[in-house]
Amino acid sequence: MSSFEKIALFIDGSNLHATSKALGFDIDYRRLLSEFRGRGALIRAFYYTTVIEDQEYSSIRPLIDWLDYNGYTVVTKLTKEFVDATTGRRKVKGSMDVDLAVTAMELAEHVDQIVLFSGDGDFRSLVEAVQRRGVRVTVISTLASQPPMIADELRRQADIFVDLAELKPRVGRDPAERPGSREVRQQPPQFIARGTASRSDRLE
């Protein structure tokens, strides 16, 4: 892989979280960023997640804040929690799939490779679409869990499939080593925006 190859990361936050948990480790997002900066010219690292509306405290909030100040473009969407009338179970309505797909299509002409952290089979059409634009797609998920976290159709469509278990030594952290809030920087770096990217954050 050329050191001049332009790369963009697209992280399906909830899917990656579930995948790493299934493998028994946490993602060290500082190390993850460093890993892919070493593989080429990292143009953007997007992290997509939903936040429940009207929830006073969300366990994801400290992570979102840390990512927002440490090199990631965080894209969030408010979701609504409701009770299913049929089952009586509490459910959350909301998905980031369309937001991720739209940005990936917009960025396709500016990059050589997209790295998708998700095993969601709904992204197969997106992968095929950006491939038609000459972009190589690496999908990162796992076959090592039971059941596997990667949809077979997505794995087959990808140019390269990387099992997250293989990346554990380079991007993983034991859950007991979770960092404290003191690691959050005081000032955000340039070009990082919470929510959808601002006008100044878009590529010309």
C-alpha positions as CSV (number, residue, x, y, z in Angstrom):
1,M,0.0,0.0,0.0
2,S,1.4,3.4,-1.0
3,S,2.0,5.9,1.7
4,F,0.4,8.4,-0.5
5,E,-2.9,6.5,-0.8
6,K,-5.8,8.6,0.5
7,I,-7.8,6.7,3.1
8,A,-11.1,7.5,4.8
9,L,-12.4,5.6,7.8
10,F,-16.2,5.1,8.3
11,I,-17.0,3.7,11.8
12,D,-20.5,2.4,12.5
13,G,-20.1,3.0,16.3
14,S,-22.7,0.7,17.7
15,N,-21.7,-2.1,15.4
16,L,-18.0,-1.8,16.1
17,H,-18.7,-1.6,19.9
18,A,-20.8,-4.8,19.7
19,T,-18.1,-6.6,17.6
20,S,-15.2,-5.7,20.0
21,K,-17.3,-6.8,23.0
22,A,-18.1,-10.1,21.3
23,L,-14.3,-10.5,21.0
24,G,-13.7,-9.5,24.6
25,F,-11.8,-6.2,24.3
26,D,-12.3,-2.5,24.0
27,I,-11.1,-0.4,21.0
28,D,-8.3,2.0,21.8
29,Y,-9.3,4.8,19.5
30,R,-6.0,6.6,19.8
31,R,-4.2,3.5,18.6
32,L,-6.7,2.9,15.9
33,L,-6.1,6.4,14.4
34,S,-2.4,5.9,14.6
35,E,-2.6,2.5,12.9
36,F,-4.4,3.9,9.9
37,R,-2.3,7.1,9.7
38,G,0.6,4.7,9.2
39,R,-1.0,3.1,6.2
40,G,-1.5,6.1,4.0
41,A,-2.7,9.7,4.0
42,L,-5.7,9.6,6.3
43,I,-8.2,12.2,5.0
44,R,-11.0,11.7,7.5
45,A,-12.0,9.3,10.3
46,F,-15.8,9.5,10.8
47,Y,-17.6,8.0,13.8
48,Y,-21.3,7.6,13.6
49,T,-23.6,6.9,16.6
50,T,-27.0,7.6,17.9
51,V,-27.9,9.4,21.2
52,I,-31.2,8.9,22.9
53,E,-33.2,12.1,23.1
54,D,-34.0,13.5,26.6
55,Q,-31.6,11.1,28.3
56,E,-29.9,13.1,31.0
57,Y,-26.7,10.9,30.9
58,S,-25.6,8.6,28.2
59,S,-22.7,6.1,28.7
60,I,-21.6,6.9,25.2
61,R,-21.2,10.7,25.9
62,P,-17.6,10.6,27.4
63,L,-16.5,8.6,24.3
64,I,-18.1,11.0,21.9
65,D,-16.5,14.0,23.6
66,W,-13.1,12.3,23.6
67,L,-13.3,11.3,19.9
68,D,-14.5,14.8,19.0
69,Y,-11.4,16.4,20.5
70,N,-8.9,13.8,19.4
71,G,-9.0,13.5,15.6
72,Y,-12.4,12.1,14.7
73,T,-15.3,13.7,12.9
74,V,-18.2,12.6,15.1
75,V,-21.7,12.5,13.5
76,T,-24.6,11.9,15.9
77,K,-28.3,11.7,15.6
78,L,-31.0,11.9,18.3
79,T,-33.2,8.9,18.6
80,K,-36.4,8.3,20.4
81,E,-37.0,5.6,22.9
82,F,-40.5,4.1,22.9
83,V,-42.5,1.1,24.1
84,D,-43.6,-1.4,21.4
85,A,-47.4,-1.7,21.7
86,T,-47.3,-5.3,20.6
87,T,-44.5,-6.7,22.8
88,G,-44.4,-4.1,25.6
89,R,-40.6,-3.9,25.2
90,R,-38.7,-0.6,25.1
91,K,-37.1,0.1,21.7
92,V,-35.0,2.8,20.1
93,K,-35.9,4.2,16.8
94,G,-33.1,5.7,14.7
95,S,-30.2,4.7,12.4
96,M,-27.1,6.3,11.0
97,D,-26.9,4.1,7.9
98,V,-28.1,6.7,5.5
99,D,-25.9,9.4,6.9
100,L,-22.9,7.2,6.6
101,A,-23.7,6.2,3.1
102,V,-24.3,9.7,1.8
103,T,-21.0,11.0,3.2
104,A,-19.1,8.0,1.8
105,M,-20.6,8.7,-1.7
106,E,-19.7,12.4,-1.4
107,L,-16.1,11.5,-0.4
108,A,-15.5,8.7,-2.9
109,E,-14.0,10.9,-5.6
110,H,-11.4,12.3,-3.1
111,V,-10.0,9.0,-1.7
112,D,-8.4,5.8,-3.0
113,Q,-9.7,3.5,-0.2
114,I,-12.5,3.5,2.3
115,V,-12.3,1.4,5.4
116,L,-15.7,0.5,6.8
117,F,-15.9,-0.7,10.4
118,S,-19.2,-2.6,10.3
119,G,-20.6,-6.0,9.6
120,D,-24.1,-4.7,8.6
121,G,-25.2,-6.4,5.4
122,D,-27.3,-3.2,4.5
123,F,-24.0,-1.6,3.5
124,R,-23.3,-4.1,0.6
125,S,-25.0,-1.7,-1.9
126,L,-22.9,1.2,-0.7
127,V,-19.7,-0.8,-1.0
128,E,-20.6,-1.8,-4.6
129,A,-21.5,1.8,-5.5
130,V,-18.2,3.3,-4.3
131,Q,-16.3,0.4,-6.0
132,R,-17.8,1.5,-9.3
133,R,-16.2,4.8,-8.7
134,G,-12.8,3.2,-8.5
135,V,-12.5,3.2,-4.7
136,R,-11.2,0.1,-2.9
137,V,-13.2,-0.9,0.1
138,T,-11.8,-2.7,3.2
139,V,-14.4,-4.0,5.6
140,I,-13.5,-4.7,9.2
141,S,-15.7,-6.9,11.4
142,T,-15.3,-10.5,12.6
143,L,-16.0,-14.2,11.8
144,A,-14.5,-15.2,15.1
145,S,-17.6,-14.6,17.2
146,Q,-20.6,-16.9,17.5
147,P,-22.6,-16.0,15.5
148,P,-20.3,-14.1,13.2
149,M,-20.8,-10.3,13.3
150,I,-20.2,-9.9,9.5
151,A,-23.0,-10.4,7.0
152,D,-21.8,-12.9,4.3
153,E,-22.9,-10.6,1.5
154,L,-20.9,-7.7,2.8
155,R,-17.8,-9.8,3.3
156,R,-18.0,-11.1,-0.3
157,Q,-18.6,-7.6,-1.8
158,A,-15.6,-6.0,0.0
159,D,-12.2,-5.9,-1.8
160,I,-10.5,-6.8,1.4
161,F,-12.0,-8.3,4.6
162,V,-10.0,-7.9,7.8
163,D,-11.1,-9.7,11.0
164,L,-11.1,-7.4,13.9
165,A,-9.6,-10.2,16.0
166,E,-6.4,-9.9,13.9
167,L,-6.2,-6.1,14.7
168,K,-6.6,-6.6,18.5
169,P,-2.8,-6.4,19.2
170,R,-2.6,-3.1,17.5
171,V,-5.9,-1.4,18.3
172,G,-7.2,-3.2,21.3
173,R,-7.3,-2.5,25.0
174,D,-8.4,-4.6,27.9
175,P,-11.7,-3.2,29.3
176,A,-9.9,-2.8,32.7
177,E,-7.6,-0.2,31.1
178,R,-10.3,2.2,30.0
179,P,-8.9,5.7,30.0
180,G,-10.2,8.5,32.3
181,S,-11.6,11.8,31.2
182,R,-8.2,13.4,31.9
183,E,-7.1,12.3,28.4
184,V,-9.6,14.7,26.7
185,R,-7.8,17.6,25.2
186,Q,-8.9,21.1,26.1
187,Q,-9.1,22.4,22.6
188,P,-10.5,20.6,19.5
189,P,-8.2,20.2,16.5
190,Q,-9.0,22.0,13.2
191,F,-11.7,20.5,11.0
192,I,-13.4,18.5,13.7
193,A,-17.1,19.1,14.1
194,R,-19.8,17.5,16.2
195,G,-22.8,16.5,14.3
196,T,-22.8,16.9,10.5
197,A,-19.6,18.3,9.0
198,S,-19.6,22.1,8.8
199,R,-19.2,24.0,5.5
200,S,-15.5,24.6,6.2
201,D,-15.0,20.9,6.9
202,R,-16.1,19.8,3.4
203,L,-13.5,19.0,0.8
204,E,-13.3,21.3,-2.2
